[in-house]
Amino acid sequence: MSIADLKATLGAAIESARQGRRTLDRAIAQAESVTGEVADVLRGSRHAEVIRTHSALNSAQAEVGPTRRRFDAVADKVGDYRSQLG
């Protein structure tokens, strides 16, 4: 594999990471819209399944920031490496 081939492959990896971030952001926007509406309907419920669902949603929401940062870090670090190749 030549340096040009490697740079092209790294460029594709960077674009994949950016596309992953865009897909994640779209999914988050959709999930926030739906869960907000559902939360309004189920507010105050003490049903065990509702409580478990709220807990799962909170856990998922806690992963949003770190996952975004991972996508961004991959794109940045691979981009830095690609730049170093000349």
Gaussian input, Z-matrix of N, CA and C with variables (Angstrom, degrees):
# hf/3-21g

backbone

0 1
 N
 C     1     B1
 C     2     B2     1     A1
 N     3     B3     2     A2     1     D1
 C     4     B4     3     A3     2     D2
 C     5     B5     4     A4     3     D3
 N     6     B6     5     A5     4     D4
 C     7     B7     6     A6     5     D5
 C     8     B8     7     A7     6     D6
 N     9     B9     8     A8     7     D7
 C    10    B10     9     A9     8     D8
 C    11    B11    10    A10     9     D9
 N    12    B12    11    A11    10    D10
 C    13    B13    12    A12    11    D11
 C    14    B14    13    A13    12    D12
 N    15    B15    14    A14    13    D13
 C    16    B16    15    A15    14    D14
 C    17    B17    16    A16    15    D15
 N    18    B18    17    A17    16    D16
 C    19    B19    18    A18    17    D17
 C    20    B20    19    A19    18    D18
 N    21    B21    20    A20    19    D19
 C    22    B22    21    A21    20    D20
 C    23    B23    22    A22    21    D21
 N    24    B24    23    A23    22    D22
 C    25    B25    24    A24    23    D23
 C    26    B26    25    A25    24    D24
 N    27    B27    26    A26    25    D25
 C    28    B28    27    A27    26    D26
 C    29    B29    28    A28    27    D27
 N    30    B30    29    A29    28    D28
 C    31    B31    30    A30    29    D29
 C    32    B32    31    A31    30    D30
 N    33    B33    32    A32    31    D31
 C    34    B34    33    A33    32    D32
 C    35    B35    34    A34    33    D33
 N    36    B36    35    A35    34    D34
 C    37    B37    36    A36    35    D35
 C    38    B38    37    A37    36    D36
 N    39    B39    38    A38    37    D37
 C    40    B40    39    A39    38    D38
 C    41    B41    40    A40    39    D39
 N    42    B42    41    A41    40    D40
 C    43    B43    42    A42    41    D41
 C    44    B44    43    A43    42    D42
 N    45    B45    44    A44    43    D43
 C    46    B46    45    A45    44    D44
 C    47    B47    46    A46    45    D45
 N    48    B48    47    A47    46    D46
 C    49    B49    48    A48    47    D47
 C    50    B50    49    A49    48    D48
 N    51    B51    50    A50    49    D49
 C    52    B52    51    A51    50    D50
 C    53    B53    52    A52    51    D51
 N    54    B54    53    A53    52    D52
 C    55    B55    54    A54    53    D53
 C    56    B56    55    A55    54    D54
 N    57    B57    56    A56    55    D55
 C    58    B58    57    A57    56    D56
 C    59    B59    58    A58    57    D57
 N    60    B60    59    A59    58    D58
 C    61    B61    60    A60    59    D59
 C    62    B62    61    A61    60    D60
 N    63    B63    62    A62    61    D61
 C    64    B64    63    A63    62    D62
 C    65    B65    64    A64    63    D63
 N    66    B66    65    A65    64    D64
 C    67    B67    66    A66    65    D65
 C    68    B68    67    A67    66    D66
 N    69    B69    68    A68    67    D67
 C    70    B70    69    A69    68    D68
 C    71    B71    70    A70    69    D69
 N    72    B72    71    A71    70    D70
 C    73    B73    72    A72    71    D71
 C    74    B74    73    A73    72    D72
 N    75    B75    74    A74    73    D73
 C    76    B76    75    A75    74    D74
 C    77    B77    76    A76    75    D75
 N    78    B78    77    A77    76    D76
 C    79    B79    78    A78    77    D77
 C    80    B80    79    A79    78    D78
 N    81    B81    80    A80    79    D79
 C    82    B82    81    A81    80    D80
 C    83    B83    82    A82    81    D81
 N    84    B84    83    A83    82    D82
 C    85    B85    84    A84    83    D83
 C    86    B86    85    A85    84    D84
 N    87    B87    86    A86    85    D85
 C    88    B88    87    A87    86    D86
 C    89    B89    88    A88    87    D87
 N    90    B90    89    A89    88    D88
 C    91    B91    90    A90    89    D89
 C    92    B92    91    A91    90    D90
 N    93    B93    92    A92    91    D91
 C    94    B94    93    A93    92    D92
 C    95    B95    94    A94    93    D93
 N    96    B96    95    A95    94    D94
 C    97    B97    96    A96    95    D95
 C    98    B98    97    A97    96    D96
 N    99    B99    98    A98    97    D97
 C   100   B100    99    A99    98    D98
 C   101   B101   100   A100    99    D99
 N   102   B102   101   A101   100   D100
 C   103   B103   102   A102   101   D101
 C   104   B104   103   A103   102   D102
 N   105   B105   104   A104   103   D103
 C   106   B106   105   A105   104   D104
 C   107   B107   106   A106   105   D105
 N   108   B108   107   A107   106   D106
 C   109   B109   108   A108   107   D107
 C   110   B110   109   A109   108   D108
 N   111   B111   110   A110   109   D109
 C   112   B112   111   A111   110   D110
 C   113   B113   112   A112   111   D111
 N   114   B114   113   A113   112   D112
 C   115   B115   114   A114   113   D113
 C   116   B116   115   A115   114   D114
 N   117   B117   116   A116   115   D115
 C   118   B118   117   A117   116   D116
 C   119   B119   118   A118   117   D117
 N   120   B120   119   A119   118   D118
 C   121   B121   120   A120   119   D119
 C   122   B122   121   A121   120   D120
 N   123   B123   122   A122   121   D121
 C   124   B124   123   A123   122   D122
 C   125   B125   124   A124   123   D123
 N   126   B126   125   A125   124   D124
 C   127   B127   126   A126   125   D125
 C   128   B128   127   A127   126   D126
 N   129   B129   128   A128   127   D127
 C   130   B130   129   A129   128   D128
 C   131   B131   130   A130   129   D129
 N   132   B132   131   A131   130   D130
 C   133   B133   132   A132   131   D131
 C   134   B134   133   A133   132   D132
 N   135   B135   134   A134   133   D133
 C   136   B136   135   A135   134   D134
 C   137   B137   136   A136   135   D135
 N   138   B138   137   A137   136   D136
 C   139   B139   138   A138   137   D137
 C   140   B140   139   A139   138   D138
 N   141   B141   140   A140   139   D139
 C   142   B142   141   A141   140   D140
 C   143   B143   142   A142   141   D141
 N   144   B144   143   A143   142   D142
 C   145   B145   144   A144   143   D143
 C   146   B146   145   A145   144   D144
 N   147   B147   146   A146   145   D145
 C   148   B148   147   A147   146   D146
 C   149   B149   148   A148   147   D147
 N   150   B150   149   A149   148   D148
 C   151   B151   150   A150   149   D149
 C   152   B152   151   A151   150   D150
 N   153   B153   152   A152   151   D151
 C   154   B154   153   A153   152   D152
 C   155   B155   154   A154   153   D153
 N   156   B156   155   A155   154   D154
 C   157   B157   156   A156   155   D155
 C   158   B158   157   A157   156   D156
 N   159   B159   158   A158   157   D157
 C   160   B160   159   A159   158   D158
 C   161   B161   160   A160   159   D159
 N   162   B162   161   A161   160   D160
 C   163   B163   162   A162   161   D161
 C   164   B164   163   A163   162   D162
 N   165   B165   164   A164   163   D163
 C   166   B166   165   A165   164   D164
 C   167   B167   166   A166   165   D165
 N   168   B168   167   A167   166   D166
 C   169   B169   168   A168   167   D167
 C   170   B170   169   A169   168   D168
 N   171   B171   170   A170   169   D169
 C   172   B172   171   A171   170   D170
 C   173   B173   172   A172   171   D171
 N   174   B174   173   A173   172   D172
 C   175   B175   174   A174   173   D173
 C   176   B176   175   A175   174   D174
 N   177   B177   176   A176   175   D175
 C   178   B178   177   A177   176   D176
 C   179   B179   178   A178   177   D177
 N   180   B180   179   A179   178   D178
 C   181   B181   180   A180   179   D179
 C   182   B182   181   A181   180   D180
 N   183   B183   182   A182   181   D181
 C   184   B184   183   A183   182   D182
 C   185   B185   184   A184   183   D183
 N   186   B186   185   A185   184   D184
 C   187   B187   186   A186   185   D185
 C   188   B188   187   A187   186   D186
 N   189   B189   188   A188   187   D187
 C   190   B190   189   A189   188   D188
 C   191   B191   190   A190   189   D189
 N   192   B192   191   A191   190   D190
 C   193   B193   192   A192   191   D191
 C   194   B194   193   A193   192   D192
 N   195   B195   194   A194   193   D193
 C   196   B196   195   A195   194   D194
 C   197   B197   196   A196   195   D195
 N   198   B198   197   A197   196   D196
 C   199   B199   198   A198   197   D197
 C   200   B200   199   A199   198   D198
 N   201   B201   200   A200   199   D199
 C   202   B202   201   A201   200   D200
 C   203   B203   202   A202   201   D201
 N   204   B204   203   A203   202   D202
 C   205   B205   204   A204   203   D203
 C   206   B206   205   A205   204   D204
 N   207   B207   206   A206   205   D205
 C   208   B208   207   A207   206   D206
 C   209   B209   208   A208   207   D207
 N   210   B210   209   A209   208   D208
 C   211   B211   210   A210   209   D209
 C   212   B212   211   A211   210   D210
 N   213   B213   212   A212   211   D211
 C   214   B214   213   A213   212   D212
 C   215   B215   214   A214   213   D213
 N   216   B216   215   A215   214   D214
 C   217   B217   216   A216   215   D215
 C   218   B218   217   A217   216   D216
 N   219   B219   218   A218   217   D217
 C   220   B220   219   A219   218   D218
 C   221   B221   220   A220   219   D219
 N   222   B222   221   A221   220   D220
 C   223   B223   222   A222   221   D221
 C   224   B224   223   A223   222   D222
 N   225   B225   224   A224   223   D223
 C   226   B226   225   A225   224   D224
 C   227   B227   226   A226   225   D225
 N   228   B228   227   A227   226   D226
 C   229   B229   228   A228   227   D227
 C   230   B230   229   A229   228   D228
 N   231   B231   230   A230   229   D229
 C   232   B232   231   A231   230   D230
 C   233   B233   232   A232   231   D231
 N   234   B234   233   A233   232   D232
 C   235   B235   234   A234   233   D233
 C   236   B236   235   A235   234   D234
 N   237   B237   236   A236   235   D235
 C   238   B238   237   A237   236   D236
 C   239   B239   238   A238   237   D237
 N   240   B240   239   A239   238   D238
 C   241   B241   240   A240   239   D239
 C   242   B242   241   A241   240   D240
 N   243   B243   242   A242   241   D241
 C   244   B244   243   A243   242   D242
 C   245   B245   244   A244   243   D243
 N   246   B246   245   A245   244   D244
 C   247   B247   246   A246   245   D245
 C   248   B248   247   A247   246   D246
 N   249   B249   248   A248   247   D247
 C   250   B250   249   A249   248   D248
 C   251   B251   250   A250   249   D249
 N   252   B252   251   A251   250   D250
 C   253   B253   252   A252   251   D251
 C   254   B254   253   A253   252   D252
 N   255   B255   254   A254   253   D253
 C   256   B256   255   A255   254   D254
 C   257   B257   256   A256   255   D255

   B1=1.4500
   B2=1.5296
   B3=1.2988
   B4=1.4590
   B5=1.5313
   B6=1.3167
   B7=1.4717
   B8=1.5301
   B9=1.3193
   B10=1.4713
   B11=1.5280
   B12=1.3332
   B13=1.4668
   B14=1.5277
   B15=1.3259
   B16=1.4569
   B17=1.5296
   B18=1.3257
   B19=1.4604
   B20=1.5252
   B21=1.3196
   B22=1.4673
   B23=1.5276
   B24=1.3112
   B25=1.4630
   B26=1.5255
   B27=1.3233
   B28=1.4639
   B29=1.5281
   B30=1.3298
   B31=1.4613
   B32=1.5224
   B33=1.3216
   B34=1.4659
   B35=1.5254
   B36=1.3181
   B37=1.4706
   B38=1.5224
   B39=1.3144
   B40=1.4686
   B41=1.5268
   B42=1.3189
   B43=1.4684
   B44=1.5239
   B45=1.3208
   B46=1.4703
   B47=1.5247
   B48=1.3299
   B49=1.4649
   B50=1.5240
   B51=1.3077
   B52=1.4796
   B53=1.5209
   B54=1.3301
   B55=1.4613
   B56=1.5276
   B57=1.3223
   B58=1.4661
   B59=1.5104
   B60=1.3210
   B61=1.4674
   B62=1.5271
   B63=1.3355
   B64=1.4732
   B65=1.5323
   B66=1.3186
   B67=1.4657
   B68=1.5239
   B69=1.3245
   B70=1.4658
   B71=1.5226
   B72=1.3209
   B73=1.4619
   B74=1.5310
   B75=1.3372
   B76=1.4738
   B77=1.5275
   B78=1.3215
   B79=1.4630
   B80=1.5243
   B81=1.3190
   B82=1.4623
   B83=1.5279
   B84=1.3095
   B85=1.4682
   B86=1.5254
   B87=1.3161
   B88=1.4646
   B89=1.5247
   B90=1.3271
   B91=1.4638
   B92=1.5302
   B93=1.3297
   B94=1.4657
   B95=1.5241
   B96=1.3127
   B97=1.4587
   B98=1.5321
   B99=1.3025
   B100=1.4707
   B101=1.5222
   B102=1.3240
   B103=1.4642
   B104=1.5233
   B105=1.3277
   B106=1.4637
   B107=1.5130
   B108=1.3077
   B109=1.4681
   B110=1.5264
   B111=1.3205
   B112=1.4680
   B113=1.5239
   B114=1.3171
   B115=1.4656
   B116=1.5214
   B117=1.3334
   B118=1.4639
   B119=1.5207
   B120=1.3143
   B121=1.4646
   B122=1.5285
   B123=1.3318
   B124=1.4639
   B125=1.5276
   B126=1.3112
   B127=1.4698
   B128=1.5303
   B129=1.3123
   B130=1.4592
   B131=1.5119
   B132=1.3216
   B133=1.4565
   B134=1.5269
   B135=1.2946
   B136=1.4641
   B137=1.5285
   B138=1.3145
   B139=1.4593
   B140=1.5317
   B141=1.3140
   B142=1.4677
   B143=1.5274
   B144=1.3159
   B145=1.4682
   B146=1.5332
   B147=1.3052
   B148=1.4729
   B149=1.5265
   B150=1.3075
   B151=1.4670
   B152=1.5226
   B153=1.3333
   B154=1.4732
   B155=1.5298
   B156=1.3134
   B157=1.4669
   B158=1.5218
   B159=1.3240
   B160=1.4677
   B161=1.5299
   B162=1.3061
   B163=1.4624
   B164=1.5270
   B165=1.3304
   B166=1.4704
   B167=1.5191
   B168=1.3225
   B169=1.4729
   B170=1.5282
   B171=1.3215
   B172=1.4614
   B173=1.5256
   B174=1.3234
   B175=1.4659
   B176=1.5252
   B177=1.3161
   B178=1.4669
   B179=1.5221
   B180=1.3203
   B181=1.4639
   B182=1.5278
   B183=1.3247
   B184=1.4593
   B185=1.5324
   B186=1.3082
   B187=1.4669
   B188=1.5254
   B189=1.3163
   B190=1.4657
   B191=1.5247
   B192=1.3013
   B193=1.4656
   B194=1.5220
   B195=1.3428
   B196=1.4619
   B197=1.5306
   B198=1.3126
   B199=1.4656
   B200=1.5253
   B201=1.3098
   B202=1.4768
   B203=1.5276
   B204=1.3354
   B205=1.4664
   B206=1.5285
   B207=1.3182
   B208=1.4682
   B209=1.5201
   B210=1.3196
   B211=1.4735
   B212=1.5270
   B213=1.3258
   B214=1.4655
   B215=1.5263
   B216=1.3267
   B217=1.4689
   B218=1.5209
   B219=1.3250
   B220=1.4691
   B221=1.5219
   B222=1.3230
   B223=1.4648
   B224=1.5248
   B225=1.3211
   B226=1.4638
   B227=1.5260
   B228=1.3125
   B229=1.4677
   B230=1.5233
   B231=1.3167
   B232=1.4624
   B233=1.5243
   B234=1.3200
   B235=1.4692
   B236=1.5254
   B237=1.3281
   B238=1.4706
   B239=1.5316
   B240=1.3345
   B241=1.4622
   B242=1.5283
   B243=1.3177
   B244=1.4727
   B245=1.5316
   B246=1.3297
   B247=1.4699
   B248=1.5244
   B249=1.3021
   B250=1.4640
   B251=1.5154
   B252=1.3192
   B253=1.4623
   B254=1.5357
   B255=1.3066
   B256=1.4660
   B257=1.4986
   A1=107.91
   A2=115.67
   A3=121.20
   A4=110.13
   A5=115.76
   A6=120.90
   A7=109.91
   A8=116.53
   A9=120.03
   A10=110.68
   A11=116.46
   A12=120.40
   A13=110.53
   A14=115.59
   A15=120.20
   A16=110.67
   A17=116.90
   A18=120.68
   A19=111.37
   A20=116.96
   A21=120.27
   A22=110.44
   A23=116.60
   A24=120.76
   A25=110.68
   A26=116.27
   A27=120.16
   A28=110.90
   A29=116.82
   A30=120.30
   A31=111.22
   A32=116.39
   A33=120.47
   A34=110.87
   A35=116.57
   A36=120.25
   A37=110.85
   A38=116.21
   A39=120.67
   A40=110.26
   A41=116.34
   A42=120.01
   A43=111.03
   A44=117.52
   A45=120.29
   A46=111.27
   A47=116.61
   A48=119.89
   A49=110.48
   A50=116.75
   A51=120.15
   A52=111.23
   A53=116.24
   A54=120.27
   A55=110.41
   A56=116.34
   A57=120.25
   A58=111.63
   A59=116.77
   A60=121.46
   A61=110.33
   A62=117.10
   A63=119.68
   A64=110.90
   A65=116.87
   A66=120.78
   A67=110.41
   A68=116.20
   A69=120.37
   A70=110.50
   A71=116.98
   A72=120.23
   A73=112.21
   A74=116.52
   A75=119.23
   A76=110.39
   A77=117.00
   A78=120.73
   A79=110.77
   A80=116.31
   A81=120.42
   A82=110.27
   A83=116.85
   A84=120.24
   A85=110.95
   A86=116.56
   A87=120.16
   A88=111.01
   A89=116.58
   A90=120.38
   A91=110.91
   A92=117.12
   A93=119.74
   A94=111.59
   A95=116.29
   A96=120.16
   A97=110.85
   A98=115.43
   A99=120.39
   A100=111.17
   A101=117.29
   A102=118.84
   A103=111.50
   A104=116.98
   A105=118.79
   A106=111.54
   A107=116.01
   A108=120.45
   A109=110.67
   A110=116.62
   A111=120.79
   A112=110.18
   A113=117.11
   A114=120.26
   A115=110.86
   A116=117.01
   A117=120.15
   A118=111.31
   A119=116.09
   A120=120.63
   A121=111.18
   A122=116.06
   A123=120.37
   A124=113.84
   A125=117.15
   A126=121.03
   A127=110.56
   A128=114.43
   A129=120.66
   A130=114.50
   A131=118.07
   A132=120.30
   A133=110.12
   A134=116.41
   A135=122.05
   A136=111.37
   A137=116.06
   A138=120.36
   A139=108.14
   A140=116.57
   A141=121.79
   A142=112.01
   A143=116.99
   A144=119.95
   A145=111.24
   A146=116.77
   A147=120.46
   A148=109.47
   A149=117.16
   A150=121.24
   A151=110.29
   A152=118.07
   A153=121.51
   A154=110.50
   A155=116.60
   A156=120.42
   A157=111.08
   A158=116.82
   A159=120.42
   A160=110.67
   A161=116.33
   A162=120.86
   A163=111.08
   A164=116.30
   A165=120.49
   A166=111.03
   A167=116.85
   A168=120.76
   A169=111.29
   A170=116.65
   A171=119.97
   A172=110.96
   A173=116.45
   A174=120.08
   A175=110.87
   A176=116.05
   A177=120.12
   A178=110.61
   A179=116.46
   A180=120.30
   A181=111.07
   A182=116.95
   A183=120.62
   A184=112.08
   A185=117.34
   A186=121.54
   A187=113.67
   A188=116.85
   A189=120.47
   A190=111.81
   A191=117.38
   A192=121.24
   A193=112.60
   A194=117.53
   A195=118.47
   A196=113.43
   A197=117.59
   A198=119.97
   A199=110.52
   A200=117.21
   A201=120.41
   A202=110.29
   A203=115.79
   A204=119.73
   A205=111.27
   A206=117.80
   A207=120.17
   A208=111.21
   A209=116.98
   A210=119.70
   A211=110.18
   A212=116.50
   A213=120.54
   A214=111.14
   A215=116.77
   A216=120.33
   A217=111.22
   A218=117.00
   A219=119.74
   A220=109.65
   A221=116.78
   A222=119.89
   A223=110.72
   A224=117.27
   A225=120.75
   A226=111.88
   A227=117.09
   A228=120.71
   A229=112.02
   A230=116.69
   A231=119.58
   A232=109.89
   A233=116.74
   A234=120.64
   A235=111.30
   A236=116.43
   A237=120.21
   A238=110.61
   A239=116.31
   A240=120.11
   A241=110.70
   A242=114.73
   A243=119.43
   A244=110.57
   A245=117.08
   A246=120.90
   A247=111.54
   A248=116.26
   A249=120.37
   A250=112.29
   A251=116.36
   A252=119.97
   A253=111.76
   A254=115.67
   A255=119.63
   A256=114.74
   D1=131.25
   D2=179.63
   D3=-83.19
   D4=167.43
   D5=176.01
   D6=-60.60
   D7=-39.84
   D8=178.86
   D9=-62.59
   D10=-41.16
   D11=177.47
   D12=-63.93
   D13=-43.29
   D14=179.61
   D15=-62.46
   D16=-44.25
   D17=178.81
   D18=-62.69
   D19=-38.51
   D20=177.74
   D21=-65.59
   D22=-41.00
   D23=178.53
   D24=-65.06
   D25=-42.43
   D26=177.74
   D27=-65.11
   D28=-38.21
   D29=176.04
   D30=-60.42
   D31=-40.66
   D32=177.44
   D33=-65.56
   D34=-37.45
   D35=178.15
   D36=-65.21
   D37=-41.33
   D38=177.64
   D39=-61.32
   D40=-46.29
   D41=179.21
   D42=-63.26
   D43=-37.93
   D44=177.17
   D45=-63.00
   D46=-41.62
   D47=178.10
   D48=-64.10
   D49=-41.93
   D50=178.91
   D51=-65.85
   D52=-40.41
   D53=177.50
   D54=-65.13
   D55=-39.49
   D56=176.09
   D57=-59.70
   D58=-42.16
   D59=178.46
   D60=-63.95
   D61=-43.23
   D62=179.05
   D63=-64.10
   D64=-41.14
   D65=178.43
   D66=-63.93
   D67=-44.35
   D68=177.51
   D69=-59.04
   D70=-45.53
   D71=-179.31
   D72=-61.81
   D73=-39.79
   D74=177.56
   D75=-65.51
   D76=-42.91
   D77=179.95
   D78=-63.82
   D79=-39.71
   D80=178.91
   D81=-63.90
   D82=-44.98
   D83=179.86
   D84=-59.70
   D85=-43.93
   D86=179.06
   D87=-65.93
   D88=-44.01
   D89=-178.97
   D90=-64.60
   D91=-40.60
   D92=179.42
   D93=-63.78
   D94=-38.62
   D95=178.95
   D96=-63.02
   D97=-49.42
   D98=-177.53
   D99=-68.49
   D100=-46.19
   D101=-176.99
   D102=-67.24
   D103=-29.94
   D104=175.69
   D105=-63.64
   D106=-43.43
   D107=178.95
   D108=-65.48
   D109=-43.41
   D110=-179.82
   D111=-66.03
   D112=-40.39
   D113=179.53
   D114=-60.20
   D115=-38.65
   D116=178.03
   D117=-62.64
   D118=-40.58
   D119=-178.81
   D120=-69.52
   D121=-39.48
   D122=-173.45
   D123=-95.67
   D124=3.69
   D125=-177.45
   D126=-53.94
   D127=131.22
   D128=177.66
   D129=86.66
   D130=-6.83
   D131=-179.60
   D132=-69.40
   D133=140.51
   D134=177.10
   D135=-112.43
   D136=12.79
   D137=177.97
   D138=-62.85
   D139=137.31
   D140=-174.81
   D141=-57.32
   D142=-40.58
   D143=-178.70
   D144=-68.05
   D145=-36.65
   D146=177.62
   D147=-65.84
   D148=-42.64
   D149=178.77
   D150=-63.05
   D151=-43.48
   D152=178.06
   D153=-63.42
   D154=-39.66
   D155=179.41
   D156=-64.80
   D157=-45.02
   D158=176.91
   D159=-59.19
   D160=-41.54
   D161=179.28
   D162=-63.17
   D163=-44.05
   D164=179.15
   D165=-64.27
   D166=-40.85
   D167=178.39
   D168=-64.75
   D169=-40.16
   D170=177.98
   D171=-64.99
   D172=-39.76
   D173=177.63
   D174=-63.86
   D175=-43.23
   D176=178.81
   D177=-63.86
   D178=-41.71
   D179=-179.62
   D180=-63.66
   D181=-33.88
   D182=179.04
   D183=-66.29
   D184=-21.20
   D185=179.88
   D186=-89.13
   D187=-10.61
   D188=-176.39
   D189=-59.60
   D190=-54.23
   D191=-178.10
   D192=-59.18
   D193=-51.59
   D194=178.92
   D195=-60.33
   D196=-35.83
   D197=179.99
   D198=-69.37
   D199=-41.63
   D200=175.37
   D201=-58.59
   D202=-45.31
   D203=-179.43
   D204=-63.67
   D205=-34.50
   D206=178.14
   D207=-65.72
   D208=-45.27
   D209=177.10
   D210=-59.00
   D211=-46.29
   D212=-178.67
   D213=-64.60
   D214=-40.72
   D215=-179.49
   D216=-64.56
   D217=-40.42
   D218=178.38
   D219=-60.95
   D220=-49.07
   D221=-179.29
   D222=-60.97
   D223=-42.18
   D224=-178.79
   D225=-67.22
   D226=-48.32
   D227=-176.55
   D228=-67.54
   D229=-41.68
   D230=177.02
   D231=-66.30
   D232=-38.78
   D233=177.42
   D234=-62.68
   D235=-41.53
   D236=177.31
   D237=-62.16
   D238=-45.48
   D239=179.52
   D240=-61.76
   D241=-43.83
   D242=179.76
   D243=-61.12
   D244=-40.24
   D245=178.59
   D246=-64.03
   D247=-36.01
   D248=-179.96
   D249=-67.41
   D250=-21.63
   D251=179.60
   D252=-73.21
   D253=-15.87
   D254=177.17
   D255=97.38

